[in-house]
Amino acid sequence: MNTEKMNKNQPGGKADQFSKSGFILAAIGSAVGLGNMWKFPYITGQYGGAAFFLLFIVCLVAVGLPVLLAELAIGRGGRGSAASSFIKVGGHKAWGGMGMLSVIGSFMIMSFYAIVAGWTFHYAIRSFSGKLFSNSDFGAQFGGFISGYTPILWQAVVLLITGWIVARGISGGIEKFNKVLIPGLLLLLIILMVRALTLPGAAAGVEFFLKPDFSKLTPESALVALGHAFFSLSLGMGAMMTYGSYVDRKQSLGSATLAIGGGDLFYAFIAGLIIFPTTFSFGIDQAQGPTLVFIALPAAFSAMPLGSLFGGLFFVLLAIAALTSTVSLIEVPVAFSMERWGLSRSKAVWIIIAGCFLLGLPSALSFGLIPGLTFGGKSFFDWMDFLASNILLPLGGLIVTVFAGYFWKGVGKEAGLTAGWFRVWLFMLRFVAPILVLFVFLHSAGIIKF
Ligand code: PHE
């Protein structure tokens, strides 16, 4: 396990690490993804609109940020993969098993995340070319598409692009790519937000998204909000830990945490200001769930002037956001296998990419081509999502809070907070976060019900 080995194939033989701004942008890139643009709008639609958004902010600040800082500190303290960093700062081999969970979790998330990312590429192209609007039954179009072979092709494209970026290393690949794409994403978001806010009837959507009505909340809303704070900040999966291992010792992790959390929230906020005014303006049910952006939004774009352009831009936005997250997901097992088996970066990348492709195949095929691929009422895709997002992710988060809050003596030194903030942080890590995360975990696993 040595980091020198990991970095030996870098230009000049120097340790490959992020620049200060490069790290912030890459971490925002990891956080901002399909979670913000695809999942956040539909769960906000389903679980209470503005009141849910407020709950999400509370969870993000009270639980997400403390755990994010803990993950970054473990990574920087250990300077290795998610597994070895845990062992190094924890001083006991047993912690490595906990790190392994995140390596497996990120591999699993990647296998199905790349499929949804692939859908966005396909939709971007069909929207620009106008083909998407040649048939107005968008539900049937989407159903036909996901149950065919084309998604496999797009899954491969997403994986190849991800592999190509990650194979170029941290500063020359992941950082460079995020430095261009994250500002690009912002530009696209602003264009689409202006378009959405100037649609007739947009105000009702803004009100739904920003004027809380607490009677719309259910006990489940709180659990979903907390679970999503984790997913959205890329926590519990070793991604932030792995990125943390490439951060300079001089960089303040406290301010980085605030910047990443703020960035993630900001992108979710704008995504809401695109989706809700648009769905309200066209009288579309915003609580229809995961198909919202693939079925409802094309219907809205088809009825809007220059809709194929705006629709195309919207799906490009989703595709970019997804790619800046897939690179961070893949880096978790890549860093691990370089370290554990001494593989070169590019070898590790292509082996992992091939593995993700294979593991993704049954998920991609589970929408129709192999109809028997359901177990206990869930398709293979749903199982992967369920096991990774609802079991491994909260479990990983729980372990991080307990580890940083109770076991790691050097946690304060690595985090570098002022004495006052350190006390607040430790309190959150010790008492607030683990209890709340435990609730989410038991609920997601179906052990407790509300
Ligand atoms: N945060 C990403 C999103 O919102 C998803 C993700 C989860 C990425 C875990 C990396 C690790 O889409």
Residues whose N, C-alpha, C, O or C-beta is under 5 A from the ligand:
A	BS01	LIG	S30 A31 V32 G33 L34 G35 N36 F231 S232 L233 S234 L235 M237 A239 S325 L329
